[in-house]
Amino acid sequence: MTLAATPSAPARGPMIGLGAQAVLLGALAATLGLTAAGLLAGAVYGLVLCGGLGAGLRRHGMRSMGPANVVTFSRAILVGGVTALVVTSFAHPVSTPALVAVAGVALALDGVDGQVARRTGSTTALGARFDMEVDAFLILVLSVYAGDRFGWWTVALGAYRYLFVAASWALPWLTAALPYRFSRKVVAALQGIVLALVTADLLPPLLSQLALAVALASLTWSFGRDARWLYKASRVRAAARVRWSAPRPALVG
């Protein structure tokens, strides 16, 4: 599901998206059957998504979403459908092909919004953050679905990023900018690929467990390396501040 037009005002885009989320949830409920809990989870997700996006647009003074954000928003709406299906799966089995199709389109569109942003010159800080949050939540939801089948340790795949954010509240140096690393993108892509494979039941159970363990190990390595780099950078900055703030000997003429 995509949004056909870029809204002309910040309030309009989120409202259109909320309507699209309701239509998607209604279609899933009518064709596949959603539990009350699944429907509620999807609806709450949609309200938080649209409310957060509206607040972000106002904070950044943006009067339109831009084409790249429309793609990301469309992908985010699909994630609402995935959320509803995963919560429903706790009560009774859901259609694996349908879950894989909705999640697969959301994952496939991951690189499209960035391409659109670069080609249309509409790259923004809000768009980058929005894209990252949608990715993180989709991985969390899929890791919960995998946890119900392969063990709840798999939820760490989706929880890592949120634990990192929580840790940054106590350790502000974790919020500093990180240098670009292609390996970080590879590790992030690996999480989506592995979770898509195990969700689709394309791997034998033992191989699924192994793939999930490799994905978790690579994610642990990536976050650990980033945390170590940020810590060392914070010590360098602290040493520089001490050096510059130290009293200097007066020159004697």
C-alpha positions as CSV (number, residue, x, y, z in Angstrom):
1,M,0.0,0.0,0.0
2,T,1.4,3.4,-0.9
3,L,0.2,7.0,-0.5
4,A,-0.4,8.4,-3.9
5,A,0.2,12.1,-3.2
6,T,2.6,14.1,-1.2
7,P,0.6,16.1,1.3
8,S,0.8,19.9,1.2
9,A,0.7,20.4,4.9
10,P,2.2,18.5,7.8
11,A,-1.2,17.7,9.4
12,R,-2.6,16.2,6.2
13,G,0.0,13.5,5.5
14,P,-0.3,11.8,8.9
15,M,-4.1,11.9,8.7
16,I,-4.0,10.3,5.3
17,G,-1.6,7.7,6.7
18,L,-3.9,7.0,9.6
19,G,-6.7,6.3,7.2
20,A,-4.5,4.0,5.1
21,Q,-3.5,2.2,8.3
22,A,-7.2,1.6,9.2
23,V,-7.9,0.4,5.6
24,L,-5.0,-2.1,5.8
25,L,-6.0,-3.4,9.2
26,G,-9.6,-3.7,8.1
27,A,-8.5,-5.7,5.0
28,L,-6.4,-8.0,7.1
29,A,-9.2,-8.6,9.6
30,A,-11.7,-9.3,6.8
31,T,-9.5,-11.7,4.8
32,L,-7.2,-13.3,7.3
33,G,-8.9,-12.7,10.7
34,L,-7.2,-10.6,13.3
35,T,-7.8,-11.1,17.0
36,A,-9.0,-8.1,19.1
37,A,-5.5,-7.8,20.5
38,G,-3.9,-7.8,17.1
39,L,-6.3,-5.2,15.8
40,L,-5.7,-3.1,18.9
41,A,-1.9,-3.4,18.5
42,G,-2.1,-2.3,14.9
43,A,-4.4,0.6,15.7
44,V,-2.2,1.8,18.6
45,Y,0.9,1.5,16.4
46,G,-0.9,3.6,13.7
47,L,-1.8,6.3,16.2
48,V,1.7,6.5,17.6
49,L,3.2,6.5,14.1
50,C,1.0,9.3,12.7
51,G,1.2,11.4,15.8
52,G,4.9,11.1,16.0
53,L,5.4,11.9,12.3
54,G,3.1,14.9,12.6
55,A,5.1,16.2,15.6
56,G,8.3,15.7,13.7
57,L,7.1,17.6,10.7
58,R,6.1,20.5,12.9
59,R,9.4,20.4,14.8
60,H,11.4,20.6,11.6
61,G,9.2,23.3,10.1
62,M,8.3,21.1,7.1
63,R,5.2,22.0,5.2
64,S,5.3,18.8,3.1
65,M,6.6,15.3,3.7
66,G,8.5,15.0,0.4
67,P,8.6,12.0,-1.9
68,A,11.1,10.0,0.1
69,N,9.2,10.3,3.4
70,V,6.0,9.2,1.5
71,V,7.8,6.0,0.6
72,T,9.0,5.5,4.2
73,F,5.5,6.3,5.5
74,S,4.0,3.7,3.2
75,R,6.5,1.2,4.5
76,A,5.7,2.2,8.0
77,I,2.0,1.5,7.4
78,L,2.8,-2.0,6.2
79,V,4.7,-2.5,9.5
80,G,1.5,-1.8,11.3
81,G,0.0,-4.7,9.4
82,V,2.9,-7.0,10.4
83,T,2.4,-5.9,14.0
84,A,-1.2,-6.9,13.9
85,L,-0.5,-10.3,12.4
86,V,2.3,-11.1,14.8
87,V,0.2,-10.2,17.9
88,T,-2.7,-12.3,16.4
89,S,-0.2,-15.2,16.0
90,F,0.0,-15.5,19.8
91,A,-3.6,-16.7,19.9
92,H,-3.9,-18.7,16.7
93,P,-1.8,-19.4,13.6
94,V,-1.7,-16.7,10.9
95,S,-1.2,-17.1,7.2
96,T,2.6,-17.3,6.7
97,P,2.5,-16.3,3.0
98,A,0.5,-13.2,4.0
99,L,2.8,-12.3,6.8
100,V,5.9,-12.8,4.6
101,A,4.3,-10.8,1.8
102,V,3.5,-7.8,3.9
103,A,6.9,-7.9,5.8
104,G,8.7,-8.6,2.5
105,V,7.4,-5.6,0.8
106,A,8.3,-3.4,3.8
107,L,11.8,-4.8,3.8
108,A,12.2,-4.5,0.0
109,L,11.2,-0.8,0.1
110,D,13.9,-0.1,2.7
111,G,16.4,1.0,0.1
112,V,13.9,2.8,-2.1
113,D,13.3,5.8,0.1
114,G,17.0,6.6,0.3
115,Q,17.3,6.4,-3.5
116,V,14.3,8.6,-3.9
117,A,15.7,11.1,-1.4
118,R,19.0,11.3,-3.2
119,R,17.5,11.6,-6.7
120,T,15.0,14.2,-5.8
121,G,17.4,16.2,-3.5
122,S,14.9,15.7,-0.6
123,T,17.3,14.2,2.0
124,T,16.5,15.5,5.5
125,A,17.5,14.7,9.1
126,L,13.8,13.8,9.8
127,G,13.7,11.4,6.9
128,A,16.9,9.6,8.0
129,R,15.6,9.3,11.6
130,F,12.1,8.2,10.3
131,D,13.7,5.5,8.1
132,M,15.8,4.2,11.0
133,E,12.9,4.0,13.4
134,V,10.7,2.1,10.9
135,D,13.6,-0.4,10.3
136,A,14.2,-0.9,14.0
137,F,10.6,-1.5,14.8
138,L,10.1,-4.0,12.0
139,I,13.1,-6.0,13.1
140,L,11.7,-5.9,16.7
141,V,8.3,-7.2,15.6
142,L,9.8,-10.0,13.4
143,S,12.2,-11.0,16.2
144,V,9.2,-11.4,18.6
145,Y,7.6,-13.6,16.0
146,A,10.7,-15.7,15.7
147,G,11.0,-15.8,19.5
148,D,7.6,-17.4,19.8
149,R,8.9,-20.2,17.6
150,F,12.6,-20.5,18.3
151,G,13.1,-19.2,21.8
152,W,12.8,-15.7,23.3
153,W,16.5,-15.1,23.1
154,T,15.9,-14.0,19.5
155,V,14.1,-10.9,20.7
156,A,17.5,-9.5,21.4
157,L,17.9,-9.0,17.6
158,G,15.2,-6.3,17.8
159,A,15.8,-5.1,21.4
160,Y,19.5,-4.2,20.9
161,R,18.8,-0.8,19.3
162,Y,16.3,0.2,22.0
163,L,18.7,-1.0,24.8
164,F,21.4,1.2,23.2
165,V,19.0,4.2,23.2
166,A,18.1,3.5,26.9
167,A,21.8,3.3,27.8
168,S,22.4,6.6,26.2
169,W,20.1,8.3,28.7
170,A,22.6,7.3,31.4
171,L,25.7,7.6,29.2
172,P,25.3,10.7,27.0
173,W,28.5,10.0,25.1
174,L,26.6,7.2,23.4
175,T,24.6,9.8,21.5
176,A,27.7,11.2,19.6
177,A,27.8,10.8,15.8
178,L,29.4,7.6,14.5
179,P,31.7,7.4,11.5
180,Y,30.2,5.7,8.4
181,R,30.9,2.0,8.2
182,F,29.7,-0.2,5.3
183,S,29.8,-3.2,7.7
184,R,27.1,-1.6,9.8
185,K,24.8,-1.7,6.8
186,V,25.7,-5.3,6.1
187,V,24.9,-6.4,9.6
188,A,21.6,-4.5,9.5
189,A,20.7,-6.1,6.2
190,L,21.6,-9.5,7.6
191,Q,19.1,-9.2,10.4
192,G,16.3,-8.5,8.0
193,I,17.3,-11.3,5.6
194,V,17.6,-13.9,8.4
195,L,14.3,-12.9,10.0
196,A,12.5,-13.0,6.6
197,L,13.9,-16.5,6.0
198,V,12.8,-17.9,9.3
199,T,9.5,-16.2,9.2
200,A,8.8,-17.8,5.8
201,D,9.9,-21.3,7.1
202,L,12.5,-21.5,4.2
203,L,15.1,-23.1,6.5
204,P,15.1,-26.3,8.5
205,P,14.6,-25.7,12.3
206,L,18.2,-26.3,13.2
207,L,19.5,-24.1,10.4
208,S,17.1,-21.4,11.4
209,Q,18.5,-21.5,15.0
210,L,22.0,-21.3,13.6
211,A,21.2,-18.4,11.3
212,L,19.5,-16.5,14.1
213,A,22.6,-17.1,16.3
214,V,24.9,-15.8,13.6
215,A,22.8,-12.7,13.1
216,L,22.8,-12.0,16.9
217,A,26.5,-12.5,17.1
218,S,27.1,-10.1,14.3
219,L,24.8,-7.6,15.8
220,T,26.6,-7.9,19.2
221,W,29.9,-7.4,17.5
222,S,28.6,-4.3,15.6
223,F,27.1,-2.6,18.7
224,G,30.1,-3.5,20.8
225,R,32.5,-2.0,18.3
226,D,30.4,1.2,18.0
227,A,30.2,1.5,21.8
228,R,33.9,1.1,22.1
229,W,34.6,3.7,19.5
230,L,32.2,6.2,21.1
231,Y,33.8,5.6,24.5
232,K,37.3,6.2,23.2
233,A,36.1,9.3,21.3
234,S,34.5,10.7,24.6
235,R,37.8,10.2,26.4
236,V,39.7,12.1,23.7
237,R,37.2,15.0,23.9
238,A,37.4,15.0,27.7
239,A,41.2,15.1,27.5
240,A,41.0,18.0,25.0
241,R,38.7,20.0,27.2
242,V,41.0,19.5,30.2
243,R,44.0,20.6,28.1
244,W,42.3,23.7,26.8
245,S,40.9,24.7,30.2
246,A,44.2,24.3,32.1
247,P,45.7,27.7,33.1
248,R,48.6,28.7,31.0
249,P,51.8,30.2,32.4
250,A,52.1,34.0,32.0
251,L,54.7,35.3,29.7
252,V,57.4,37.2,31.4
253,G,58.6,40.2,29.3
